[in-house]
Every structure is written in C-alpha cells, then in structure tokens.
Amino acid sequence: MTKNTKLKTIVVAVLAASASPAFANDGSSVVDVSGALTIVAGITVAVAAIGAAKLAPAATAVAFKWAKGALFS
C-alpha cells in the first residue's frame, strides 16, 4: 500500500466517522469542554513554572558574570 493510498483510506474513514449519527449535532446539544480547558490551563501554568525555574539560574549566572566583569576589568 502506498502512502497516497493510506492517506486516502484515512481521509475516507474520518469522513465516514464524522458523518455518522453518533457525531450528529442538531444545534441544541453542546459539548462541555470546561474540564478539558481546566486541565490544559493547569498544564500551561506548570510548563511556565518549569520554564521560569530553568531560566532563573541562567539569568543569575549572566548577571553575576556581568557584575564580575564590571568590577574586575
């Protein structure tokens, strides 16, 4: 099976699944995604905290290097 044939098979499968009655939306039903958004927000905060924790020592080292260079040059 070639890549093109595999891609076509996947596209047909996705389109067939999305056209099924299980995915039908009559306009009155709404999908509640608040739980997922809460989890994504928590992950975002955690990643930001890890990034800050990794950058703080680097910033301190650079500041120390600049101060040392200013005093001893």
Backbone as CSV, one residue per row, in Angstrom:
resi,resn,N_x,N_y,N_z,CA_x,CA_y,CA_z,C_x,C_y,C_z
1,MET,0.854,-1.178,0.000,0.000,0.000,0.000,0.900,1.241,0.000
2,THR,0.662,2.146,-0.904,1.477,3.355,-0.991,0.996,4.393,0.009
3,LYS,1.814,5.424,0.191,1.446,6.495,1.121,0.159,7.182,0.693
4,ASN,0.015,7.401,-0.602,-1.162,8.088,-1.124,-2.426,7.269,-0.851
5,THR,-2.329,5.958,-1.023,-3.479,5.091,-0.779,-3.826,5.069,0.705
6,LYS,-2.804,5.035,1.552,-3.037,5.055,3.005,-3.721,6.359,3.410
7,LEU,-3.245,7.466,2.856,-3.823,8.763,3.176,-5.286,8.827,2.750
8,LYS,-5.575,8.324,1.562,-6.961,8.321,1.093,-7.845,7.455,1.986
9,THR,-7.318,6.325,2.432,-8.072,5.440,3.322,-8.375,6.135,4.638
10,ILE,-7.394,6.833,5.171,-7.589,7.547,6.437,-8.613,8.664,6.264
11,VAL,-8.519,9.417,5.189,-9.457,10.515,4.945,-10.877,9.976,4.814
12,VAL,-11.041,8.888,4.080,-12.374,8.301,3.919,-12.911,7.814,5.256
13,ALA,-12.061,7.198,6.072,-12.501,6.703,7.376,-12.929,7.853,8.282
14,VAL,-12.168,8.941,8.281,-12.509,10.098,9.120,-13.814,10.735,8.652
15,LEU,-13.965,10.882,7.356,-15.199,11.479,6.836,-16.405,10.586,7.128
16,ALA,-16.232,9.285,7.014,-17.337,8.372,7.299,-17.714,8.416,8.776
17,ALA,-16.709,8.512,9.634,-16.988,8.558,11.069,-17.668,9.864,11.456
18,SER,-17.237,10.964,10.851,-17.820,12.255,11.225,-19.225,12.423,10.657
19,ALA,-19.588,11.645,9.661,-20.926,11.734,9.092,-21.910,10.794,9.787
20,SER,-21.425,10.004,10.709,-22.290,9.037,11.378,-23.242,9.748,12.341
21,PRO,-24.362,9.123,12.681,-25.327,9.739,13.609,-24.756,9.997,14.991
22,ALA,-23.718,9.259,15.370,-23.123,9.472,16.688,-22.513,10.855,16.807
23,PHE,-22.094,11.430,15.686,-21.480,12.753,15.701,-22.446,13.843,15.236
24,ALA,-23.687,13.501,15.035,-24.665,14.478,14.552,-24.942,15.508,15.641
25,ASN,-25.137,16.736,15.224,-25.430,17.817,16.150,-26.659,18.542,15.627
26,ASP,-27.724,18.507,16.401,-28.964,19.137,15.960,-29.038,20.610,16.346
27,GLY,-27.979,21.139,16.906,-27.958,22.549,17.274,-28.297,22.791,18.731
28,SER,-29.020,21.866,19.352,-29.393,22.072,20.745,-28.397,21.426,21.698
29,SER,-27.611,20.501,21.197,-26.631,19.855,22.071,-25.307,20.610,22.006
30,VAL,-24.702,20.751,23.157,-23.442,21.470,23.255,-22.452,20.564,23.982
31,VAL,-21.241,20.522,23.499,-20.215,19.713,24.131,-19.561,20.549,25.228
32,ASP,-19.539,19.994,26.443,-18.929,20.695,27.567,-17.433,20.406,27.587
33,VAL,-16.638,21.425,27.367,-15.190,21.264,27.333,-14.515,21.976,28.496
34,SER,-15.270,22.373,29.498,-14.687,23.130,30.610,-13.674,22.300,31.384
35,GLY,-13.934,21.001,31.547,-12.973,20.146,32.240,-11.657,20.060,31.489
36,ALA,-11.738,19.905,30.179,-10.527,19.832,29.364,-9.769,21.155,29.397
37,LEU,-10.494,22.264,29.357,-9.841,23.571,29.409,-9.145,23.790,30.745
38,THR,-9.742,23.300,31.821,-9.124,23.414,33.140,-7.812,22.636,33.176
39,ILE,-7.822,21.444,32.614,-6.603,20.624,32.586,-5.527,21.288,31.735
40,VAL,-5.910,21.805,30.569,-4.940,22.469,29.689,-4.371,23.713,30.367
41,ALA,-5.207,24.449,31.070,-4.723,25.636,31.784,-3.732,25.246,32.872
42,GLY,-4.013,24.155,33.579,-3.084,23.681,34.602,-1.752,23.260,34.016
43,ILE,-1.799,22.583,32.880,-0.563,22.181,32.210,0.216,23.405,31.762
44,THR,-0.483,24.412,31.259,0.174,25.646,30.812,0.889,26.328,31.973
45,VAL,0.234,26.393,33.112,0.849,27.010,34.293,2.072,26.208,34.726
46,ALA,1.967,24.881,34.702,3.098,24.041,35.103,4.286,24.211,34.168
47,VAL,4.028,24.263,32.870,5.109,24.439,31.900,5.755,25.809,32.066
48,ALA,4.955,26.834,32.327,5.508,28.175,32.541,6.377,28.212,33.802
49,ALA,5.934,27.530,34.853,6.707,27.497,36.089,8.035,26.769,35.879
50,ILE,8.003,25.681,35.144,9.244,24.947,34.859,10.186,25.812,34.018
51,GLY,9.632,26.501,33.032,10.454,27.383,32.204,11.097,28.487,33.030
52,ALA,10.333,29.083,33.929,10.878,30.141,34.794,11.947,29.583,35.721
53,ALA,11.714,28.367,36.233,12.691,27.756,37.124,13.995,27.437,36.387
54,LYS,13.908,27.150,35.106,15.115,26.875,34.329,15.829,28.167,33.929
55,LEU,15.078,29.240,33.716,15.692,30.494,33.282,16.285,31.297,34.436
56,ALA,15.758,31.146,35.634,16.236,31.932,36.779,17.721,31.706,37.058
57,PRO,18.205,30.467,37.135,19.653,30.283,37.370,20.505,30.824,36.223
58,ALA,20.027,30.701,35.008,20.783,31.224,33.866,20.879,32.745,33.939
59,ALA,19.781,33.394,34.276,19.790,34.853,34.401,20.708,35.287,35.546
60,THR,20.690,34.546,36.640,21.567,34.859,37.774,23.028,34.712,37.370
61,ALA,23.353,33.664,36.632,24.736,33.446,36.196,25.203,34.561,35.271
62,VAL,24.344,34.982,34.355,24.712,36.059,33.438,24.892,37.363,34.205
63,ALA,24.003,37.651,35.142,24.130,38.878,35.941,25.422,38.849,36.756
64,PHE,25.742,37.693,37.334,26.982,37.567,38.107,28.201,37.780,37.206
65,LYS,28.154,37.227,36.002,29.265,37.371,35.052,29.446,38.847,34.673
66,TRP,28.337,39.541,34.434,28.437,40.960,34.081,28.979,41.778,35.247
67,ALA,28.489,41.492,36.433,28.968,42.233,37.599,30.455,41.958,37.831
68,LYS,30.875,40.712,37.715,32.274,40.343,37.880,33.128,41.039,36.814
69,GLY,32.636,41.083,35.578,33.360,41.746,34.516,33.482,43.259,34.754
70,ALA,32.422,43.848,35.297,32.448,45.293,35.563,33.398,45.632,36.714
71,LEU,33.489,44.751,37.708,34.332,45.042,38.856,35.812,44.746,38.611
72,PHE,36.103,43.696,37.878,37.492,43.242,37.762,38.122,43.508,36.393
73,SER,37.519,44.307,35.562,38.139,44.566,34.268,38.803,45.921,34.235
